[in-house]
Amino acid sequence: MATKKKTTATSAPSETKQDIERTYRFFKLEEFDSPDAKGSGVNMQHSTVQMLDEARALAGIPFVINSGFRTKSHNAAIGGAENSAHLRGFAVDIRCQSQTNFERVALAVIAVGFRRIGVHYNFMHVDNDPSLPTNTWQYNRQNVEEQYRLDFVRAATKMADFLATIK
């Protein structure tokens, strides 16, 4: 019985970082480095970066990655969740400073299948960690803009899920 290979960007021993990056149109693995570990972007899951690449193509605007892979020490230093998907390379935070950019990014990441989405007034967390439940959330419950963005993500997700059932 064949064993399933781990799907990190470095999963195939014969593939170099450059070989892996050639599969991405819009991203370099360095964009996902933990600030305290140069080169750690290679720990990103290939499935996550591939989905981001597809979403970036759909959105038609650049995605600025605020946070990708995180070391345990960096995650603890910034107050990240103990079981953060960033620690396993399944998560990114994408800068979204304008409402227009937020909506384009949200629609694109939902269209490619992300269903774990956290909203903040200036970034969006997306992940596809299979060990964590589907969820949408906001970081500051008192922020009206975040509440609007969360409502937008939830409505768009419901629409995408509905459309998938009628294809």
N, C-alpha and C positions, 0 to 999 in steps of 0.2 A: 504494500500500500504506500503510495507516494505521500510525503509530508508536504504540507502547505508552506511555501516560503513566506518569510516575513516581508511585508510590503514597504519597507523603508526605502528611501531614495538610494541607499547603499546596499540593497538586498542582493543583487547579483554580483558575485565576486569578480567576474570578468569585466564588469562595467565600471568605467571611470566616472568621476564626478562630471566631466565634460560630456560623456556619452549620455548620462542621465539628463543633464541640462538641455541637451539638444531636443529632448522630447517636449520641452516647455517653450512656448512662444514668447511669453511675457516675463518670466521670472528667472532669476539666478538664485541658487541655493543660499548664497551669502545674505540675501534679503531676509532670511528666516533665522539667522544666527542669534543665539542668546547673547546679550551684551557682554557677558563674562566668559564666553567661550567661542573664540574665533573659529570658524569652520564648522560649528555645530549644526548649521542648517542642513547638513547631510542627514541628520536624524529625523527630518520631516518625512512623514508617510507619503509615498508616491501618490497614493489615491487622493490625498488631500490637496497636494500641489497640482495634480492633474485637473481636479474639479475646479480649483481656483483659476487655472489657466483657461478653462472653458468659460467660466463666469466672466473673466476679464474680457474675453473675446465678445461675449454677448453684451456686456455693459458698454463697451466702446470707450471707456475712460480708464486711465491708469489706476491701479490699486497700490496704495502706499501701505506697506506692512509695518504696523507699529510693533507687533510682537508675533513671533512664530514659535520655534522650539525654545523651551526654557530649561535651564539646569534647575535642579532642586534648590540650590542656594539662591539663584536669582528669583525663582518663583516665590520662595519664602520671604526674600527681601522686599518684594513689591506687594506682599499680602495676597498672592494668588491662592486659589483653592488647593487644598492638600492633594486632591485627586484630579488636578487640572489636566485636561486633554493636551495642553501645551507640553507637559512633561513627556508625553509619548509621541509628540510630533503630529497630532491630529488636529491642532487648532491654530488659528491666526486671528489677530485683531487688525482690522482694516480701517485706516483713517477715513472718516466721512464727515467733513466739516460743513458742507452745505446740504440742505434738504434735497436738492436735485440729485447730488451725488449719492446721498444715502438711498434714495428711492431706486436709482439705477443699480447700485450695488446689491441692494436687497432683492430686487426682482431677479437679477442674474444669479445670485447664489442660491436662491430658492429654485430657479429653473433647472439648475444642474444637480439638485438633490440635497443640498444642505438643509438639515432640519433641527439643528441645535444652533440657535442664534440668540446672542445677547446684544442689547442695544444700550448705548451710552450716547451722550449728547455730541461726542466728537469721534466715536469709533463704533465699529460693529465687530463682535466676536462671532466667528463661525467655526464649527468643527463637525467632523464626521466620525467621532470616536464610537466604535461599535459597542464599547463597554458601558456607555452612558446613555440614559434615556433621551428620547426626542424631547426638546424643550425650547421655549422662548422666554426671555426674561429681560428686565431692565435693571440697571445698576443703581439708579437713584430714583426711588419711588415718588419722590416729591417733585421731580423735574417734569413739567408739562410736555416739553419737547420730546423727552424720552418716552413718555406715555403715548404720544401720537405715533412715534416711530414703532413702538411695540405693537400698537393696534394695526399699523400698516403691515408689519411683518406677519402678524397672525392672519390677517385677511388675505394677503397674497399667498401664504402657505395653504390656507384652506382652498383657495381658487386653484392652485397648482395641483393639489391632491385630488380635487374634484375632476379637473381636466384629464388627469391621468386615468381616471376610471372610465372615461368615455372614449378613449382612443381605440 
